[in-house]
């Protein structure tokens, strides 16, 4: 019966309530206590349960059979893994399976267990020895010196006991170490295993570089780590479930559209056929009328001719007989009517009736059948695309009023997220202006040059607009895609330079060429600069609009005086970040401490609504602003990099070790805005590692990058903005941040 006491957790996603065995379904347990390949119970010797990288379990016997060359194939999910040799010991053994087998068999067949020592009917089980015992053997077991401290539990109690009642405290199995508990863990890379106290003294001494830790501490750390991963994994599961439901909805929608298209095709050609049949009937009716008219005319003409012919023949016969048989006196008696009749008939013009049919009925087609077949494709067509609508990337661009410009870029991808270059796809873009009036945008096919479609629009009103996009009749986003139209005088960038660069093919809209060539079309490197017209007079923007310092500006222009920030100690970028995609730019920081600092603010870089920026000294107090800043921290006793939102500090980490005058600090920070996931990352551009991530960033309205530098008397700060083609690398954002 020992061979029956095994269990396999077939599905890694199945979770059992081990504290309440009555809640465990035997059907679910049956799927988990047997090898999925051979359907044998897992055992301690013959069918040892091994855990594969896919987290499915397989017995040792089937595992050896699954080894093929340098690969091993999971018998459950058929996923393959690289593996050298035929040694299965590299796949860890799940020792808990045996306890689950015992629990399963006790719940299902409690009367079939026999004593592992004398083969009598078992009545109890020893947890330490993992053996079933009869009444006599259990009594002897409790009297023997070596086993009397063991936990012997009756089968009646085990039927309602939790799974922990089957667990025994593992001990070391090395020769000479038997019975010693595994209370420590060697964390050395080459070891990474539980060890007993004798193992520590003999083969894992700390003097030889072994790292010995308490096994419970390692257990708690890894348990918490796994729990943290599980939180994200469950979120991912929910996200996948949501996407699956969306895909099912999409499948139903596509199927419905296919049926509708087929019905419309049938109806169209049926109507065309009906129209042709009606035209045929009409022409045939007209042909019949014409035929009847011609027949009547011909008949009447023939009758008239026959009558005339009869008259002529009768006159000829009478005249001939009168000439042959009449005397002079007789002839002269009737000469007048005879001469009159013959003369009248002979003078009648018979040439007009010699060819009585002057116009026969004809069918005159407007063209040949070949011409009609050639014109059919121009009349109708079936528009189809392999684009997968959920993968379609739509990007909006903010523009200025009064001039036609590209406001929406549509890039099509298939269900494998592969870029499509299909021409002639039916794309419609409707623009809704601030007053609610709708306009149809002009679609430009840029598939050959840029692999996308562009919607061109000429706005006449500034403010927030919405673009509604549909591909082959399917709407991509119910609420549409917002973009912003500015007045021409609000842009600090010379529009003539943009148009010049567009005409030479150097740039398209305000996205760099590099963004168009990225493998990931979502990653965008926008061309942005410091807006010198908005810069506070306490700071200075360089002539190339790429460097900001906390040195007071001298000789401001009238334009700066009209538009410069009054309260906010900095400036913004020349345009907001887009509403879709992943937008990345970098800022190089050079900081020099001139005087002793207390808790002063040195600089901040944030994302904010434009309307909030100049309301206060900083933007970290606004609910629609997300800020990274550098401050002197009293807790860390150093300069810290901090994250703020809505007047709350969410994160801080030391940025420099020194805080005294003369300290210099240089760094390059990357900023990645993921509009789809509503997250904003701060990245160390040198190491390509994420420092902090804001969640739930509201990207429904334009977000403007804001840059500010403070306390010029205490610290010198220089910011250098890198964007567009100035970015030399791509960010590496860890998924498990």
C-alpha positions in Angstrom: 0.0 0.0 0.0 3.0 2.3 0.3 2.9 2.8 -3.5 -0.5 4.4 -3.1 0.6 7.2 -0.8 1.7 9.8 -3.3 0.3 13.1 -4.6 1.1 15.4 -7.4 0.1 19.1 -7.7 -0.6 19.0 -11.4 -1.7 22.5 -11.8 0.5 25.2 -10.3 -2.4 27.5 -10.2 -4.5 25.2 -7.9 -4.5 26.5 -4.3 -5.7 24.2 -1.4 -6.8 25.3 2.0 -4.4 23.0 3.9 -5.8 24.1 7.3 -9.2 22.7 6.6 -9.0 19.4 4.7 -12.7 19.0 4.6 -12.8 22.0 2.2 -10.5 20.2 -0.2 -12.3 18.6 -3.2 -11.2 15.0 -3.8 -11.5 15.7 -7.5 -9.1 18.6 -7.3 -6.7 16.5 -5.1 -6.9 13.6 -7.6 -5.5 15.9 -10.2 -2.7 16.9 -7.9 -1.5 13.6 -6.3 -0.8 11.7 -9.6 1.8 12.1 -12.3 0.1 13.7 -15.2 1.9 11.3 -17.6 1.6 7.9 -16.1 -1.2 8.7 -13.7 0.6 6.8 -10.9 0.6 8.2 -7.3 3.8 9.9 -6.4 6.0 7.9 -4.1 9.2 8.2 -2.1 11.2 5.8 -4.2 9.8 4.7 -7.6 7.8 7.8 -8.6 9.6 10.7 -7.0 7.9 14.0 -7.7 10.2 16.6 -9.4 9.3 20.2 -10.0 9.9 21.5 -13.6 10.7 25.1 -14.4 7.1 25.6 -15.6 6.0 24.5 -12.0 4.3 21.4 -13.2 5.3 18.2 -11.5 6.5 15.0 -13.0 7.6 11.7 -11.5 11.2 10.6 -11.9 10.3 7.7 -14.2 8.4 9.8 -16.7 11.0 12.6 -16.4 13.7 10.4 -17.7 11.5 9.4 -20.6 10.9 13.0 -21.4 14.5 13.8 -21.8 15.2 14.3 -25.5 18.7 15.2 -26.6 19.5 18.4 -24.7 15.9 19.2 -23.9 13.3 18.1 -21.5 9.6 18.4 -22.4 6.9 18.9 -19.8 4.3 16.1 -20.2 1.6 18.5 -19.1 2.0 21.8 -21.0 4.6 20.5 -23.6 6.9 23.4 -22.8 10.6 22.5 -23.5 13.6 23.4 -21.4 17.3 23.1 -22.0 19.0 20.3 -20.0 22.4 18.7 -20.2 22.7 15.0 -19.7 20.1 12.6 -18.3 20.6 13.6 -14.7 17.2 14.5 -13.1 18.6 15.5 -9.8 18.9 19.1 -11.0 15.1 19.3 -10.8 14.1 19.8 -7.2 12.0 17.2 -5.4 8.7 18.3 -3.9 8.7 16.3 -0.6 5.3 17.7 0.4 3.7 15.5 -2.3 4.0 12.4 -0.1 2.0 14.1 2.7 -0.7 15.1 0.3 -0.9 11.5 -1.0 -1.4 10.3 2.5 -4.1 12.9 3.2 -5.8 12.0 0.0 -5.8 8.3 0.6 -7.0 8.6 4.2 -9.9 10.8 3.0 -10.8 8.5 0.1 -9.9 5.0 1.3 -9.3 5.1 5.1 -9.8 1.3 5.6 -7.2 0.1 3.0 -4.1 1.1 4.9 -1.9 -1.7 6.3 0.9 -1.5 8.8 4.3 -0.8 7.1 6.0 -3.2 9.5 3.7 -6.3 10.0 1.2 -5.8 7.1 -1.8 -5.8 9.5 -4.6 -3.3 9.3 -3.2 0.1 10.2 -4.9 2.2 12.9 -2.4 5.1 13.3 0.5 6.9 11.6 3.9 8.1 12.9 4.6 11.6 11.7 8.4 11.4 12.1 8.8 8.0 10.5 6.1 8.6 7.9 4.8 5.1 8.5 1.4 3.6 9.0 1.2 1.3 12.1 -1.2 -1.2 13.5 -2.4 -1.2 17.1 0.4 -3.4 18.4 3.1 -1.8 16.4 2.0 1.7 17.5 2.1 0.6 21.1 5.6 -0.8 20.7 6.6 2.3 18.8 5.7 4.5 21.7 7.6 2.2 24.2 10.8 2.1 22.2 13.5 4.5 23.4 14.3 5.9 20.0 10.7 6.5 18.9 8.7 7.0 22.0 8.9 10.8 21.5 7.4 10.5 18.0 4.0 11.8 17.2 1.7 8.8 16.6 -1.8 10.0 15.4 -4.8 7.7 14.9 -6.3 7.5 11.5 -9.7 8.7 12.9 -8.0 12.0 13.9 -6.1 12.2 10.6 -9.4 12.2 8.6 -10.2 15.7 9.9 -6.6 16.9 10.7 -4.9 19.6 8.6 -2.1 18.8 6.3 0.4 20.0 8.9 -0.3 16.9 10.9 1.4 14.9 8.1 4.5 17.1 8.1 7.6 16.0 9.9 10.6 18.1 10.9 13.2 17.4 8.2 16.6 16.2 9.5 20.0 15.9 7.9 20.5 12.7 5.8 24.3 12.8 5.6 26.1 9.8 7.2 26.8 10.5 10.8 24.4 13.5 10.9 21.1 11.5 11.1 18.6 13.0 13.4 20.1 16.5 13.5 17.6 19.2 12.5 18.3 21.5 9.5 18.3 24.7 11.5 20.7 26.7 9.4 21.1 27.7 5.8 24.3 28.1 3.8 23.7 31.1 1.5 27.0 30.7 -0.4 26.3 30.7 -4.1 27.8 27.3 -4.7 25.8 25.8 -1.7 22.5 27.5 -1.2 21.0 24.7 0.9 19.8 23.9 4.4 22.4 22.4 6.7 22.6 21.1 10.2 25.0 22.2 13.0 27.4 19.4 12.2 27.5 20.4 8.5 28.4 23.9 9.5 31.3 22.7 11.6 32.6 20.1 9.1 31.9 21.1 5.5 30.4 24.7 5.7 32.7 26.7 8.0 32.4 30.5 7.8 36.2 30.7 7.7 36.1 29.3 4.2 33.7 31.8 2.9 30.4 30.1 3.7 27.5 32.3 4.8 25.5 30.6 7.5 22.1 32.0 8.4 19.2 30.9 10.5 16.9 28.9 8.3 13.8 30.6 9.6 15.2 34.0 8.6 15.9 32.8 5.1 12.5 31.2 5.0 10.7 34.5 6.0 12.7 36.6 3.6 12.0 34.3 0.6 8.4 33.8 1.7 7.9 37.6 1.7 9.7 37.9 -1.6 7.4 35.2 -3.1 4.4 36.9 -1.7 5.5 40.2 -3.3 5.9 38.5 -6.6 2.5 36.8 -6.2 0.9 40.2 -5.8 2.2 41.3 -9.2 1.5 37.9 -10.7 -2.1 38.0 -9.6 -2.4 41.5 -10.9 -0.9 40.2 -14.2 -3.4 37.3 -14.1 -6.3 39.8 -13.7 -4.9 41.9 -16.5 -4.6 38.8 -18.7 -8.1 37.8 -17.8 -9.3 41.2 -18.7 -7.5 41.1 -22.0 -8.9 37.7 -22.7 -12.4 38.9 -22.2 -11.6 41.9 -24.4 -10.2 39.5 -27.0 -13.4 37.3 -26.8 -15.4 40.5 -27.3 -13.2 41.4 -30.2 -13.6 37.9 -31.7 -17.4 38.2 -31.4 -17.3 41.7 -32.9 -15.2 40.6 -35.8 -17.4 37.5 -36.4 -20.4 39.7 -36.3 -18.8 42.1 -38.7 -17.8 39.3 -41.0 -21.4 38.0 -41.0 -22.6 41.5 -41.6 -20.2 42.1 -44.4 -21.2 38.8 -46.0 -24.9 39.7 -45.7 -24.2 43.2 -47.2 -22.3 41.6 -50.0 -25.2 39.2 -50.7 -27.7 42.1 -50.5 -25.6 44.3 -52.7 -25.2 41.8 -55.5 -28.8 40.7 -55.1 -29.8 44.3 -55.6 -27.5 44.6 -58.5 -28.9 41.4 -59.9 -32.5 42.7 -59.4 -31.5 46.0 -61.0 -30.1 44.1 -64.0 -33.2 41.9 -64.2 -35.5 44.9 -64.0 -33.4 46.6 -66.7 -33.6 43.5 -68.8 -37.4 43.3 -68.4 -37.7 47.0 -69.3 -35.6 46.7 -72.4 -37.5 43.5 -73.4 -40.8 45.3 -73.0 -39.6 48.2 -75.1 -38.3 45.7 -77.6 -41.7 43.9 -77.7 -43.6 47.2 -78.2 -41.2 48.1 -81.0 -41.6 44.7 -82.6 -45.4 44.9 -82.5 -45.3 48.4 -84.0 -43.0 47.3 -86.8 -45.1 44.3 -87.4 -48.3 46.4 -87.6 -46.6 48.9 -89.9 -45.3 46.2 -92.2 -48.7 44.5 -92.2 -50.5 47.7 -93.1 -48.0 48.5 -95.8 -48.3 45.0 -97.3 -52.1 45.3 -97.4 -51.9 48.7 -99.1 -49.4 47.3 -101.6 -51.6 44.3 -102.3 -54.6 46.6 -102.9 -52.6 48.8 -105.2 -51.3 45.7 -107.0 -54.8 44.4 -107.4 -56.0 47.8 -108.8 -53.1 47.9 -111.3 -53.7 44.3 -112.5 -57.4 44.9 -112.8 -56.8 48.1 -114.8 -54.3 46.4 -117.0 -56.6 43.4 -117.7 -59.5 45.7 -118.6 -57.5 48.0 -120.8 -55.9 45.0 -122.6 -59.3 43.3 -123.1 -60.8 46.6 -124.3 -58.1 47.1 -126.8 -58.4 43.5 -128.1 -62.2 43.1 -128.3 -63.7 46.6 -128.9 -64.5 48.3 -132.2 -63.7 52.0 -132.8 -67.1 53.2 -131.7 -67.1 50.9 -128.7 -63.6 51.9 -127.7 -64.4 55.6 -127.9 -67.5 55.1 -125.8 -65.5 54.3 -122.7 -62.1 55.9 -123.6 -62.4 58.6 -121.1 -62.7 56.6 -117.8 -60.2 54.0 -119.1 -57.7 56.6 -120.0 -58.2 58.4 -116.7 -57.8 55.3 -114.6 -54.8 54.0 -116.4 -53.2 57.4 -116.4 -53.8 57.9 -112.7 -52.4 54.5 -111.8 -49.4 54.9 -114.0 -48.5 58.2 -112.5 -48.5 56.9 -108.9 -44.9 56.7 -107.6 -44.2 53.2 -106.5 -40.5 53.8 -105.6 -41.5 54.9 -102.0 -43.0 51.5 -101.3 -40.3 49.5 -103.0 -38.3 49.3 -99.6 -41.0 49.7 -97.0 -38.8 48.8 -93.8 -36.8 52.0 -93.2 -35.7 51.4 -89.4 -35.3 48.0 -87.7 -35.2 47.6 -83.9 -31.7 47.5 -82.4 -30.1 46.8 -78.9 -27.3 49.3 -78.4 -25.1 48.6 -75.2 -23.1 51.4 -73.7 -20.1 49.2 -73.7 -18.9 45.7 -74.2 -19.1 43.0 -71.5 -15.4 43.2 -71.0 -15.7 47.0 -70.3 -18.4 46.3 -67.8 -16.2 43.7 -66.0 -13.3 46.1 -65.8 -15.5 48.8 -64.2 -16.9 46.5 -61.5 -13.8 46.7 -59.2 -14.2 50.5 -59.3 -17.8 50.3 -58.2 -17.4 48.1 -55.1 -14.7 46.3 -53.1 -14.0 44.2 -50.0 -11.7 46.1 -47.6 -9.9 43.7 -45.2 -6.8 44.1 -43.0 -4.9 41.8 -40.7 -4.5 44.6 -38.2 -5.4 43.7 -34.6 -7.3 46.7 -33.2 -6.2 46.4 -29.6 -2.6 46.6 -30.8 -3.2 49.7 -32.9 -1.0 52.6 -31.7 -2.6 56.0 -31.9 -0.5 59.1 -31.1 -1.8 62.6 -30.9 0.3 65.7 -31.5 -0.4 69.2 -30.1 -0.4 71.8 -32.9 -1.0 75.5 -33.4 -4.1 77.0 -34.9 -4.5 78.3 -38.5 -2.4 75.8 -40.3 -2.9 72.2 -41.5 -0.8 69.8 -39.5 -0.7 66.1 -38.5 -2.7 65.7 -35.3 -3.0 61.9 -35.2 -0.6 59.1 -36.2 -2.1 55.6 -36.6 0.3 52.7 -36.7 -1.2 49.2 -37.4 0.0 45.9 -35.9 -1.2 42.4 -36.1 -2.0 40.1 -33.2 1.7 39.3 -32.7 2.4 43.0 -32.4 4.3 43.0 -35.7 4.2 46.2 -37.7 2.0 46.2 -40.7 2.5 48.1 -43.9 -0.8 47.6 -45.6 -2.0 50.2 -48.0 -5.6 51.4 -48.5 -6.9 50.5 -45.1 -10.2 52.2 -44.3 -9.3 54.7 -41.6 -11.6 57.5 -40.5 -10.7 60.3 -38.0 -13.4 62.7 -36.7 -12.2 65.8 -34.8 -14.4 67.4 -32.1 -13.5 71.0 -31.4 -14.0 72.8 -28.0 -17.5 73.9 -29.1 -18.6 70.3 -29.9 -18.5 70.8 -33.7 -17.2 67.8 -35.7 -14.8 67.8 -38.6 -13.5 65.1 -40.8 -9.7 64.9 -40.9 -7.9 64.2 -44.1 -6.1 60.8 -44.0 -2.6 60.6 -45.5 -1.2 57.2 -46.3 2.4 57.3 -45.1 2.9 53.5 -45.0 5.8 53.4 -47.5 7.8 56.2 -45.9 6.9 55.9 -42.2 4.8 52.8 -41.8 1.8 54.6 -40.6 -1.3 56.7 -41.4 -1.6 60.4 -40.5 -4.7 62.5 -40.0 -4.3 66.1 -41.2 -6.4 68.9 -39.7 -6.6 72.6 -39.9 -7.9 74.0 -36.5 -9.4 77.5 -36.2 -10.0 77.5 -32.5 -7.5 77.0 -29.7 -8.2 74.6 -26.8 -8.6 70.9 -26.2 -9.8 68.8 -29.1 -10.7 65.2 -29.3 -10.0 62.8 -32.2 -12.3 59.8 -32.7 -10.5 57.1 -34.7 -12.0 54.1 -36.4 -10.3 51.4 -38.5 -12.5 49.4 -40.9 -15.5 50.6 -39.0 -14.2 49.6 -35.5 -13.8 52.4 -33.0 -10.5 52.2 -31.1 -11.4 54.3 -28.0 -14.9 55.3 -27.0 -13.7 58.5 -25.3 -11.4 59.5 -28.1 -7.9 60.8 -28.1 -7.4 64.3 -26.8 -4.9 66.8 -28.1 -4.3 70.5 -27.6 -4.4 73.4 -30.1 -2.4 76.4 -29.1 -2.3 79.9 -30.4 0.6 80.6 -32.7 2.1 83.2 -30.3 2.2 80.7 -27.5 4.9 78.6 -29.1 8.5 79.6 -28.5 9.7 77.3 -31.3 10.0 78.8 -34.7 7.4 77.2 -36.8 9.3 78.0 -40.0 12.2 75.8 -38.8 9.7 72.9 -38.3 8.3 73.3 -41.8 11.8 73.5 -43.2 12.9 70.3 -41.4 9.7 68.6 -42.6 10.3 69.6 -46.2 13.8 68.1 -46.1 12.5 64.9 -44.5 14.6 65.4 -41.4 11.7 65.4 -38.9 8.0 64.5 -38.9 5.9 66.5 -36.5 7.8 66.8 -33.3 8.9 63.2 -32.9 12.5 62.4 -33.7 13.4 60.1 -36.5 14.9 57.8 -33.9 11.5 57.2 -32.3 10.1 56.0 -35.7 13.0 53.5 -36.1 12.6 51.9 -32.7 11.7 48.3 -32.5 9.1 49.2 -29.9 6.8 51.8 -31.5 5.6 52.9 -28.1 9.0 54.3 -27.0 9.1 57.9 -28.1 12.0 60.4 -27.8 10.2 63.8 -28.1 12.2 66.8 -29.3 11.7 69.2 -26.4 13.6 72.3 -25.2 13.5 74.6 -22.2 11.0 77.4 -23.0 13.0 80.6 -22.6 9.8 82.7 -22.9 8.4 81.1 -19.7 11.6 81.1 -17.6 11.5 82.9 -14.3 13.8 86.0 -14.3 15.8 84.4 -11.4 17.0 81.7 -13.8 18.6 81.7 -17.3 18.1 79.5 -20.3 21.0 79.1 -22.8 20.7 80.3 -26.4 20.2 76.7 -27.7 17.4 76.3 -25.1 19.0 73.1 -23.7 20.6 74.4 -20.5 19.0 76.0 -17.4 21.0 77.6 -14.6 20.0 79.4 -11.4 21.8 82.6 -12.5 19.7 85.7 -12.7 18.8 86.6 -16.3 20.0 90.0 -17.5 18.3 92.2 -20.1 15.0 90.2 -20.6 13.2 90.7 -23.9 9.7 92.1 -24.0 8.4 88.7 -24.9 10.0 87.2 -21.8 8.5 89.9 -19.7 5.1 89.2 -21.0 5.2 85.4 -20.6 7.7 84.6 -17.9 6.7 82.8 -14.7 6.4 85.1 -11.6 6.1 82.6 -8.8 7.5 79.4 -10.1 11.3 79.4 -10.0 11.9 77.8 -13.4 10.4 77.0 -16.7 8.6 74.4 -18.7 9.3 72.5 -21.9 8.3 73.9 -25.3 5.4 71.5 -25.5 3.7 68.9 -23.4 4.3 65.1 -23.6 1.9 63.2 -25.9 -1.2 61.4 -24.6 -0.2 58.0 -25.9 3.0 55.9 -25.9 6.1 55.9 -23.7 7.9 59.3 -23.7 11.6 59.4 -22.5 14.0 62.3 -22.0 17.0 62.9 -19.8 18.4 65.7 -17.7 22.0 66.0 -16.7 22.5 67.6 -13.3 25.6 69.4 -12.1 25.4 70.7 -8.5 28.0 72.6 -6.4 27.4 73.5 -2.8 28.7 77.0 -2.0 27.4 77.5 1.6 26.1 75.4 4.5 22.7 73.9 3.8 19.9 73.2 6.2 16.7 71.9 4.6 16.8 74.0 1.5 15.3 72.9 -1.8 17.9 72.8 -4.6 16.0 71.7 -7.8 12.9 69.9 -8.9 11.8 68.2 -12.1 8.1 67.3 -12.5 5.1 66.8 -14.6 2.1 69.1 -14.1 -0.9 70.7 -15.7 0.1 73.9 -17.3 -2.5 75.9 -15.4 -1.0 74.9 -12.0 2.7 75.7 -12.6 2.9 79.4 -11.8 0.5 79.3 -8.8 3.2 78.6 -6.3 6.9 78.6 -5.6 6.9 74.8 -6.4 4.5 72.4 -8.0 4.8 69.5 -5.5 1.7 70.7 -3.6 -0.7 70.1 -6.5 -2.9 67.0 -7.0 -2.2 67.1 -10.7 1.6 67.3 -10.4 4.3 64.6 -9.8 7.7 65.8 -8.8 11.3 64.6 -8.2 13.4 67.1 -6.2 16.7 67.4 -4.3 16.6 68.7 -0.7 18.8 68.7 2.3 17.4 65.9 4.5 17.6 66.0 8.3 16.9 62.3 8.6 19.7 61.1 6.3 22.0 64.0 7.2 22.7 64.3 3.5 21.2 65.6 0.2 18.3 63.4 -0.7 16.5 62.7 -3.9 12.8 62.8 -3.1 9.4 62.1 -4.8 6.4 64.3 -4.0 2.8 64.4 -5.0 -0.1 66.5 -3.6 2.1 67.9 -0.8 3.1 64.4 0.4 6.6 62.9 0.3 6.4 59.4 -1.1 10.1 58.5 -1.3 13.6 59.6 -0.5 17.1 58.2 -1.0 20.5 59.8 -0.3 21.9 61.4 -3.4 25.3 62.6 -2.1 27.5 61.5 0.8 28.6 65.1 1.5 26.6 68.1 2.4 29.3 70.6 3.3 30.5 73.6 1.1 32.6 72.5 -1.8 30.7 69.3 -2.4 30.2 68.6 -6.1 27.6 66.2 -7.6 27.0 65.1 -11.2 24.4 62.7 -12.5 22.2 62.0 -15.5 18.6 61.1 -14.8 16.1 59.6 -17.3 12.4 60.2 -17.1 10.0 57.8 -18.7 6.2 58.5 -18.9 4.2 55.4 -19.7 0.8 56.8 -20.6 -0.9 53.4 -21.1 -0.1 52.2 -17.6 -0.2 55.7 -16.1 3.3 55.5 -14.6 6.2 57.8 -14.4 9.7 56.4 -13.9 12.9 58.1 -12.6 15.9 56.2 -14.0 19.6 56.4 -13.3 20.7 56.9 -17.0 24.2 55.6 -16.3 23.3 52.2 -14.7 19.9 52.0 -16.5 18.1 51.1 -13.3 14.9 52.4 -12.0 15.0 54.6 -8.9 11.3 55.3 -8.3 8.0 54.9 -10.0 4.9 57.1 -9.7 1.6 55.1 -10.2 -1.8 56.3 -11.2 -0.5 59.4 -13.1 -3.5 61.1 -14.7 -2.6 61.3 -18.4 -6.1 62.2 -19.6 -5.0 65.9 -20.1 -1.7 67.4 -21.3 1.3 67.0 -18.9 4.1 69.6 -19.2 7.6 68.8 -18.0 8.6 71.5 -15.4 12.1 72.4 -14.3 13.1 74.6 -11.4 16.3 75.6 -9.6 16.4 77.3 -6.2 18.6 79.1 -3.7 21.3 80.5 -6.0 23.1 82.0 -3.0 23.7 78.6 -1.5 24.1 76.2 -4.4 25.0 76.4 -8.1 22.8 74.1 -10.2 22.9 73.5 -14.0 20.4 71.4 -15.9 21.1 70.1 -19.4 18.2 68.7 -21.3 18.6 65.7 -23.5 15.8 64.7 -25.9 15.1 63.4 -29.4 18.3 62.3 -31.1 20.3 63.5 -28.2 19.4 60.3 -26.3 22.3 57.9 -26.6 20.7 54.8 -25.0 17.4 53.3 -24.1 16.1 52.9 -20.5 16.0 49.5 -18.9 13.1 49.6 -16.5 12.8 46.4 -14.3 9.3 44.9 -14.3 9.4 44.0 -10.6 10.0 47.5 -9.3 
